[in-house]
């Protein structure tokens, strides 16, 4: 997290050089209290969210997809010596493969290129599907969206003087954020995935928030840029490409 913050800050504020001699510049960095360092509601602590997720698990779409990938689940459990009745998490399983691949370490048994692709697709489906309903997004992600929107409104009314605010999160936070902002997420968020929200004005009265995922690209394909009127996070229009 700290290295990510440093890289972002260096990109935004490159060290200046005067007469060929590098100078040290101080930037104020403020962190939130550890007690407020919670981005997502956990189903176990929110009965309403737990109920909504259970309802989604019983929908025809979810059940059919899980039945489709069930043979792979059982094969991997057998190869990885996991009891067949144990709870299975596609997102965590794919994250394991991502970690090993990033470090160039040997893959677990029975994992080849085709299996990795299926793991990616299943993890993407799983992490996206639970945030397809307004209720799930409100209960599971409303807190973070409220913080983000509050900071944007603070910039609009002059109460928020920060030029740059960094939120460190997991892949299971990035995907729901994209779903809530209606930004396509067709593949599982990779390591160092980032969502950038930029507040700017057009004229004196129109405030907008530009949303970029992976700098506008993901998996080699351009991700549509979103521009949201600052008054409402759920309204957006596709920005015209430059």
N, C-alpha and C positions, 0 to 999 in steps of 0.2 A: 504493500500500500504506500509506504513512504517513498519507495523508488518510483512508483507510478506518479505520485504527486510531484516529485522533483523533476521528472522528465516533462510533465505537463507544464510546470512553471518555467523551466528552461526554454521550452518551445514558445511560450507566450511572452516571456521576458528574457531574451538572450542576454548574456553578460556583455556589457558594453566595453569598448576599448578606446582609450584616449591616447593619442601619440604612440600607438603600438603597445601600450602597457595595459594589461587587463586590470580592471578595478573591481573590487568587491562591493556588491550592492545588497542592502538588507531589505528583505520583504517580510512583512508581518504575516504570520500564519496562525490562524485561530482554529482550535479543535473543539468539537462538541463534548459535553460531559458524557462520560462512559455510560451513565444511566439512560441517556437518550439515544444510545447507539443501537437502535433496533429499527430495521427497515420494514420487515414483513411480519404480519401476524402469523403465529403458528396455529395450525388447526386444533392442536390439543388444548390451547388456551382460549380458543374462540369457538364455542359450541355451534354458533350459527354458520361459521365458515366450514367447520367440520361436517355439518349437515349438508351444506351445498356441495362440497367436494364428494361426499358419499353419493349424493344424487347424480352427479356427473359420472361417477364411476359405474353407475347402473344404467346409463343411457345406452341405446343401441349402438351408436357410433363408437363409443369407448369400448364397450364389450366386444364388438366385432373386431376392432383393431387389436385388442389384447389377445383375442383368440387367434388372430392371424400370426402374431409373433410369439405365441406360447411355445411352439416347438423349439425355437431358438433359446428361449428362456430356460427350458428344461435341459437342453443340451449343454448350455453354459454352466448351469448349476451342477450338472453331473461332472463336467470337466474341471470346474473350480472347487469341487467337493463341498457344495452348499446343499443343505437338505432341500428336497423338492418342495416342501411345504413352507419354506422360509419366504418372508416378504421380499419381493423383488422391486428394485428401483432402476428404471432404465436410465434416468439422468445420472445417477451415481455410477452406474456401470460404464457408461460412456465417458464420464469424467476420468475414471480410472485409466481407460485406454488412452485418453488424451494426455494424461500425465506421463504415462510410459512412453508414448510416442514423442512427446516434447523433449524428454531426456534421452531419447534414443536407446531405451531399454527394451529387453525382450518382451513380446506380447504374452498375455496369459494364454493358456492352452485353448485351442479351437478358435482363436481370433485371427482371421485373415482380412484382406482388404474388403471382401464382400460382407463379412460379418461386421466389420467396423462401420461400413456404410449403413447397414441395417440398424446398428446400435444408435448411430447418429439420427436416423429418421425416427426411430421409436422414442428417443430422448426428446427430440424436437416436438413430436406429437404430444408427449406426456406433459412437458413443461408449458406448452401453449394451450392445451385443451382445458386445463383447469381455470384459465382466465378468459374463457370465451363468453362468459356471462357478466352482465353488469354487476350482479350481486357479488360474485366471486372477486371481481376487481375492486369493488368498494370495500369489502370486508378484509381482503388479503393484501390490498395494495393501496388503499385509500390514504393511509397515514403518510406514506412517502410522497404520494402525489400531492397531498395537502402541503407538505413541507416545501416541495419544489415550487408549487404554484404560489405559496405564500412568499417565497424568496423573490420570485419574478414580480409579484405585485409590489413587494417592498422596493425593488429597483425602480418600479414605475412611479411610486409615490415619494421616493427619496429616503425611505427609512432603511433601506438596505444599501450600504455603502461599499460592500464587497464587490470587487471586479471579477473574482474567480472563486467558485465554491466546488470542492471535489467531494464526491460520495463514492466510497469504496464498497463494493458489493460482490455477490457471487453470481454465477451464471443463472441461477434460479431467481435472481432479482432482475437481471438484465432482460430476460425474455418476457416476464410479465409487464415490465415497464414498456417494452416495445409494443406488446399487445394492447396495453392501455392507451398508447398514443397512435394506434392503427398503423404502425410501421411494420412492413413485412419482415418476418423472421423465418425464412424457409430452411435454415440450417441451424444447428445448435450453436449458441454463442461460443466462440473460440476463446482461448486464453488472451487476456489483455483486451477483450472486447470493450468498447466504450460507446456511450451515448452522450452526445454533446447537445446541450440546450443553450442557445444564444439569445439573449434579449436585445432587441434593437427597435428603433422607431423609424417610421416612414412619415415624414413631416413632423408636426408638433404634437399631434393627438393620437396617431395610430401606433400602438405598441404591439409587437409581435414576438413570438418565440420560435426560433428556427431549430428544428430537431434533425440531427445528423447521427446516423449509426455507422460506426466504422469509417468515419470520414466520408460517408455517402456510398460506401461499397461494402459488400459482404460476399465472400466466396467468389470473388472475381466479377460479380455482377453489380451493377449500380443499384443502390437502394434509393427509392424515391425520397426526395427531401420533403419534409413537412414544415409548413409554416402555420402556426396556431395563433389566432387572436388572443392576446394576453388576458382578456376578460373571461375566457372559457376554455379550459384545457381540452374539452371534447370536440370543439369545432376546429376544423383544419381545412386547408386547401393545398393542393399540390403546387409547389413553387415552380416557376418557369426556370428550366435549366439555363445557365448562362451560356 
